[in-house]
């Protein structure tokens, strides 16, 4: 299928360079890049890493910044105690 799209100048330069390196046409390079990206999106959904903050069930999340500051202070004191 033939279509017209606007491609950023920097991106077009990169695509042309890649086509030259691979010895393929610009059309084939663009199609390959699009296929790879679309397949990647289907195979591997983004999953956000989650880490515990050390909160106790009774603590409110409203106080999260206060807790973070307290933990940071404790860590700084610990580093000073061990001489780092």
C-alpha positions as CSV (number, residue, x, y, z in Angstrom):
1,X,0.0,0.0,0.0
2,X,1.3,3.4,-0.8
3,X,0.7,6.3,1.6
4,X,2.2,9.7,2.5
5,X,3.5,10.5,5.9
6,X,5.7,13.2,7.5
7,X,8.9,11.9,9.1
8,X,11.1,14.0,11.2
9,X,14.3,15.0,9.4
10,X,16.6,13.4,12.1
11,X,14.7,10.2,12.0
12,X,14.8,10.1,8.2
13,X,18.5,10.5,8.3
14,X,18.9,7.6,10.7
15,X,16.6,5.4,8.5
16,X,18.6,6.2,5.4
17,X,21.9,5.4,7.1
18,X,20.5,2.1,8.4
19,X,19.2,1.2,4.9
20,X,22.7,1.9,3.5
21,X,24.4,-0.2,6.2
22,X,22.0,-3.1,5.6
23,X,22.0,-2.8,1.8
24,X,18.2,-2.5,1.7
25,X,15.8,0.0,0.3
26,X,14.4,2.8,2.5
27,X,10.9,1.2,2.2
28,X,12.1,-2.2,3.4
29,X,14.0,-0.6,6.3
30,X,10.9,1.4,7.4
31,X,8.7,-1.6,7.1
32,X,11.1,-3.8,9.1
33,X,11.4,-1.1,11.9
34,X,7.6,-0.8,12.0
35,X,7.0,-4.5,12.1
36,X,9.6,-5.0,14.8
37,X,8.2,-2.3,17.0
38,X,4.6,-3.5,16.6
39,X,5.5,-7.1,17.4
40,X,7.5,-6.0,20.4
41,X,4.5,-4.1,21.7
42,X,2.3,-7.2,21.4
43,X,4.7,-9.7,22.9
44,X,6.0,-7.8,25.9
45,X,3.6,-5.4,27.7
46,X,5.2,-2.8,29.9
47,X,5.3,-3.7,33.6
48,X,6.1,-1.1,36.2
49,X,8.5,-2.4,38.8
50,X,7.1,-2.0,42.3
51,X,9.2,-1.8,45.5
52,X,8.0,-1.8,49.1
53,X,8.5,1.5,51.0
54,X,8.7,-0.2,54.4
55,X,5.3,1.1,55.5
56,X,3.4,-0.4,58.3
57,X,-0.3,-1.1,57.7
58,X,-1.3,1.5,60.2
59,X,0.7,4.3,58.4
60,X,-0.9,6.6,56.0
61,X,0.4,7.1,52.5
62,X,-0.1,10.9,53.1
63,X,3.0,10.7,55.3
64,X,5.1,9.0,52.6
65,X,7.4,12.0,52.0
66,X,8.0,12.4,55.8
67,X,8.9,8.7,56.0
68,X,11.2,9.0,53.0
69,X,13.0,11.9,54.7
70,X,13.3,10.0,57.9
71,X,14.7,7.0,56.2
72,X,17.2,9.2,54.3
73,X,18.3,10.8,57.5
74,X,18.8,7.4,59.2
75,X,20.8,6.2,56.2
76,X,23.0,9.3,56.3
77,X,23.7,8.8,60.0
78,X,24.5,5.2,59.4
79,X,27.0,6.1,56.7
80,X,28.6,8.6,59.0
81,X,28.9,6.0,61.8
82,X,30.6,3.5,59.5
83,X,33.0,6.2,58.2
84,X,32.0,6.6,54.6
